[in-house]
């Protein structure tokens, strides 16, 4: 459920960008207009990566087992031992 709240705001602007790019692909545009389009496009692409980068945090917040494992790793109480 939490992933849905992250995915929708991350991908709606990206979908709008793809639609806009398809519609305006053959339009005549000035260099300044293209530059501004590129700024907005890269910003939207950057925001779409938030979905992938926040998956760890969403899982960490929503899963008690994962929180315990992460806490054990950072406090040095890791129960996994490696023998050679």
mmCIF file of the C-alpha atoms, coordinates in Angstrom:
data_MODEL
# 
_entry.id   MODEL 
# 
loop_
_atom_site.group_PDB 
_atom_site.id 
_atom_site.type_symbol 
_atom_site.label_atom_id 
_atom_site.label_alt_id 
_atom_site.label_comp_id 
_atom_site.label_asym_id 
_atom_site.label_entity_id 
_atom_site.label_seq_id 
_atom_site.pdbx_PDB_ins_code 
_atom_site.Cartn_x 
_atom_site.Cartn_y 
_atom_site.Cartn_z 
_atom_site.occupancy 
_atom_site.B_iso_or_equiv 
_atom_site.pdbx_formal_charge 
_atom_site.auth_seq_id 
_atom_site.auth_comp_id 
_atom_site.auth_asym_id 
_atom_site.auth_atom_id 
_atom_site.pdbx_PDB_model_num 
ATOM 1  C CA . UNK A 1 1  ? 0.000  0.000   0.000   1.00 0.00 ? 1  UNK A CA 1 
ATOM 2  C CA . UNK A 1 2  ? 2.791  2.444   0.881   1.00 0.00 ? 2  UNK A CA 1 
ATOM 3  C CA . UNK A 1 3  ? 4.500  1.720   -2.418  1.00 0.00 ? 3  UNK A CA 1 
ATOM 4  C CA . UNK A 1 4  ? 1.384  2.887   -4.250  1.00 0.00 ? 4  UNK A CA 1 
ATOM 5  C CA . UNK A 1 5  ? 1.570  6.261   -2.527  1.00 0.00 ? 5  UNK A CA 1 
ATOM 6  C CA . UNK A 1 6  ? 5.156  6.604   -3.723  1.00 0.00 ? 6  UNK A CA 1 
ATOM 7  C CA . UNK A 1 7  ? 4.656  5.198   -7.228  1.00 0.00 ? 7  UNK A CA 1 
ATOM 8  C CA . UNK A 1 8  ? 1.728  7.339   -8.345  1.00 0.00 ? 8  UNK A CA 1 
ATOM 9  C CA . UNK A 1 9  ? 3.337  10.767  -7.762  1.00 0.00 ? 9  UNK A CA 1 
ATOM 10 C CA . UNK A 1 10 ? 6.605  9.492   -9.212  1.00 0.00 ? 10 UNK A CA 1 
ATOM 11 C CA . UNK A 1 11 ? 5.219  8.146   -12.479 1.00 0.00 ? 11 UNK A CA 1 
ATOM 12 C CA . UNK A 1 12 ? 2.307  10.437  -13.402 1.00 0.00 ? 12 UNK A CA 1 
ATOM 13 C CA . UNK A 1 13 ? 4.622  13.332  -14.363 1.00 0.00 ? 13 UNK A CA 1 
ATOM 14 C CA . UNK A 1 14 ? 6.819  10.899  -16.300 1.00 0.00 ? 14 UNK A CA 1 
ATOM 15 C CA . UNK A 1 15 ? 3.812  9.588   -18.225 1.00 0.00 ? 15 UNK A CA 1 
ATOM 16 C CA . UNK A 1 16 ? 2.757  13.166  -18.988 1.00 0.00 ? 16 UNK A CA 1 
ATOM 17 C CA . UNK A 1 17 ? 6.287  13.889  -20.228 1.00 0.00 ? 17 UNK A CA 1 
ATOM 18 C CA . UNK A 1 18 ? 6.174  10.911  -22.589 1.00 0.00 ? 18 UNK A CA 1 
ATOM 19 C CA . UNK A 1 19 ? 2.796  11.976  -23.968 1.00 0.00 ? 19 UNK A CA 1 
ATOM 20 C CA . UNK A 1 20 ? 3.947  15.583  -24.386 1.00 0.00 ? 20 UNK A CA 1 
ATOM 21 C CA . UNK A 1 21 ? 7.165  14.484  -26.095 1.00 0.00 ? 21 UNK A CA 1 
ATOM 22 C CA . UNK A 1 22 ? 5.252  12.293  -28.525 1.00 0.00 ? 22 UNK A CA 1 
ATOM 23 C CA . UNK A 1 23 ? 2.804  15.048  -29.410 1.00 0.00 ? 23 UNK A CA 1 
ATOM 24 C CA . UNK A 1 24 ? 5.406  17.791  -29.859 1.00 0.00 ? 24 UNK A CA 1 
ATOM 25 C CA . UNK A 1 25 ? 8.150  15.726  -31.513 1.00 0.00 ? 25 UNK A CA 1 
ATOM 26 C CA . UNK A 1 26 ? 7.648  17.270  -34.965 1.00 0.00 ? 26 UNK A CA 1 
ATOM 27 C CA . UNK A 1 27 ? 6.936  20.836  -33.873 1.00 0.00 ? 27 UNK A CA 1 
ATOM 28 C CA . UNK A 1 28 ? 9.263  23.657  -34.820 1.00 0.00 ? 28 UNK A CA 1 
ATOM 29 C CA . UNK A 1 29 ? 10.885 24.971  -31.617 1.00 0.00 ? 29 UNK A CA 1 
ATOM 30 C CA . UNK A 1 30 ? 13.415 27.645  -30.804 1.00 0.00 ? 30 UNK A CA 1 
ATOM 31 C CA . UNK A 1 31 ? 16.697 26.744  -29.121 1.00 0.00 ? 31 UNK A CA 1 
ATOM 32 C CA . UNK A 1 32 ? 15.577 28.394  -25.887 1.00 0.00 ? 32 UNK A CA 1 
ATOM 33 C CA . UNK A 1 33 ? 12.298 26.459  -25.902 1.00 0.00 ? 33 UNK A CA 1 
ATOM 34 C CA . UNK A 1 34 ? 14.171 23.183  -26.422 1.00 0.00 ? 34 UNK A CA 1 
ATOM 35 C CA . UNK A 1 35 ? 16.555 24.076  -23.594 1.00 0.00 ? 35 UNK A CA 1 
ATOM 36 C CA . UNK A 1 36 ? 13.655 24.701  -21.195 1.00 0.00 ? 36 UNK A CA 1 
ATOM 37 C CA . UNK A 1 37 ? 11.982 21.487  -22.318 1.00 0.00 ? 37 UNK A CA 1 
ATOM 38 C CA . UNK A 1 38 ? 15.186 19.611  -21.535 1.00 0.00 ? 38 UNK A CA 1 
ATOM 39 C CA . UNK A 1 39 ? 15.421 21.175  -18.067 1.00 0.00 ? 39 UNK A CA 1 
ATOM 40 C CA . UNK A 1 40 ? 11.867 20.129  -17.247 1.00 0.00 ? 40 UNK A CA 1 
ATOM 41 C CA . UNK A 1 41 ? 12.317 16.688  -18.800 1.00 0.00 ? 41 UNK A CA 1 
ATOM 42 C CA . UNK A 1 42 ? 15.455 15.964  -16.784 1.00 0.00 ? 42 UNK A CA 1 
ATOM 43 C CA . UNK A 1 43 ? 13.791 17.196  -13.593 1.00 0.00 ? 43 UNK A CA 1 
ATOM 44 C CA . UNK A 1 44 ? 10.835 14.879  -14.182 1.00 0.00 ? 44 UNK A CA 1 
ATOM 45 C CA . UNK A 1 45 ? 13.167 11.971  -14.948 1.00 0.00 ? 45 UNK A CA 1 
ATOM 46 C CA . UNK A 1 46 ? 15.066 12.667  -11.736 1.00 0.00 ? 46 UNK A CA 1 
ATOM 47 C CA . UNK A 1 47 ? 11.817 12.675  -9.757  1.00 0.00 ? 47 UNK A CA 1 
ATOM 48 C CA . UNK A 1 48 ? 10.779 9.379   -11.338 1.00 0.00 ? 48 UNK A CA 1 
ATOM 49 C CA . UNK A 1 49 ? 13.850 7.770   -9.758  1.00 0.00 ? 49 UNK A CA 1 
ATOM 50 C CA . UNK A 1 50 ? 12.446 8.554   -6.322  1.00 0.00 ? 50 UNK A CA 1 
ATOM 51 C CA . UNK A 1 51 ? 10.221 5.506   -6.684  1.00 0.00 ? 51 UNK A CA 1 
ATOM 52 C CA . UNK A 1 52 ? 13.230 3.225   -6.911  1.00 0.00 ? 52 UNK A CA 1 
ATOM 53 C CA . UNK A 1 53 ? 15.259 4.988   -4.248  1.00 0.00 ? 53 UNK A CA 1 
ATOM 54 C CA . UNK A 1 54 ? 12.448 5.062   -1.698  1.00 0.00 ? 54 UNK A CA 1 
ATOM 55 C CA . UNK A 1 55 ? 11.587 1.370   -1.887  1.00 0.00 ? 55 UNK A CA 1 
ATOM 56 C CA . UNK A 1 56 ? 14.175 0.595   0.785   1.00 0.00 ? 56 UNK A CA 1 
ATOM 57 C CA . UNK A 1 57 ? 12.734 3.196   3.139   1.00 0.00 ? 57 UNK A CA 1 
ATOM 58 C CA . UNK A 1 58 ? 9.136  2.106   2.539   1.00 0.00 ? 58 UNK A CA 1 
ATOM 59 C CA . UNK A 1 59 ? 10.101 -1.495  3.276   1.00 0.00 ? 59 UNK A CA 1 
ATOM 60 C CA . UNK A 1 60 ? 12.059 -0.420  6.340   1.00 0.00 ? 60 UNK A CA 1 
ATOM 61 C CA . UNK A 1 61 ? 9.087  1.519   7.707   1.00 0.00 ? 61 UNK A CA 1 
ATOM 62 C CA . UNK A 1 62 ? 6.487  -1.142  6.982   1.00 0.00 ? 62 UNK A CA 1 
ATOM 63 C CA . UNK A 1 63 ? 8.337  -4.344  7.929   1.00 0.00 ? 63 UNK A CA 1 
ATOM 64 C CA . UNK A 1 64 ? 9.151  -5.073  11.549  1.00 0.00 ? 64 UNK A CA 1 
ATOM 65 C CA . UNK A 1 65 ? 11.429 -7.994  10.627  1.00 0.00 ? 65 UNK A CA 1 
ATOM 66 C CA . UNK A 1 66 ? 13.559 -5.857  8.318   1.00 0.00 ? 66 UNK A CA 1 
ATOM 67 C CA . UNK A 1 67 ? 13.832 -3.147  10.984  1.00 0.00 ? 67 UNK A CA 1 
ATOM 68 C CA . UNK A 1 68 ? 15.116 -5.713  13.479  1.00 0.00 ? 68 UNK A CA 1 
ATOM 69 C CA . UNK A 1 69 ? 17.703 -6.997  11.019  1.00 0.00 ? 69 UNK A CA 1 
ATOM 70 C CA . UNK A 1 70 ? 18.918 -3.508  10.111  1.00 0.00 ? 70 UNK A CA 1 
ATOM 71 C CA . UNK A 1 71 ? 19.092 -2.538  13.783  1.00 0.00 ? 71 UNK A CA 1 
ATOM 72 C CA . UNK A 1 72 ? 21.092 -5.708  14.530  1.00 0.00 ? 72 UNK A CA 1 
ATOM 73 C CA . UNK A 1 73 ? 23.566 -4.912  11.766  1.00 0.00 ? 73 UNK A CA 1 
ATOM 74 C CA . UNK A 1 74 ? 24.141 -1.350  12.969  1.00 0.00 ? 74 UNK A CA 1 
ATOM 75 C CA . UNK A 1 75 ? 24.362 -2.221  16.666  1.00 0.00 ? 75 UNK A CA 1 
ATOM 76 C CA . UNK A 1 76 ? 26.788 -5.078  16.093  1.00 0.00 ? 76 UNK A CA 1 
ATOM 77 C CA . UNK A 1 77 ? 24.370 -7.724  17.344  1.00 0.00 ? 77 UNK A CA 1 
ATOM 78 C CA . UNK A 1 78 ? 24.326 -9.517  14.034  1.00 0.00 ? 78 UNK A CA 1 
ATOM 79 C CA . UNK A 1 79 ? 23.435 -13.168 14.616  1.00 0.00 ? 79 UNK A CA 1 
ATOM 80 C CA . UNK A 1 80 ? 24.971 -14.311 11.338  1.00 0.00 ? 80 UNK A CA 1 
ATOM 81 C CA . UNK A 1 81 ? 28.453 -15.711 11.802  1.00 0.00 ? 81 UNK A CA 1 
ATOM 82 C CA . UNK A 1 82 ? 30.831 -16.603 9.030   1.00 0.00 ? 82 UNK A CA 1 
ATOM 83 C CA . UNK A 1 83 ? 33.223 -19.481 9.586   1.00 0.00 ? 83 UNK A CA 1 
ATOM 84 C CA . UNK A 1 84 ? 36.064 -20.448 7.319   1.00 0.00 ? 84 UNK A CA 1 
# 
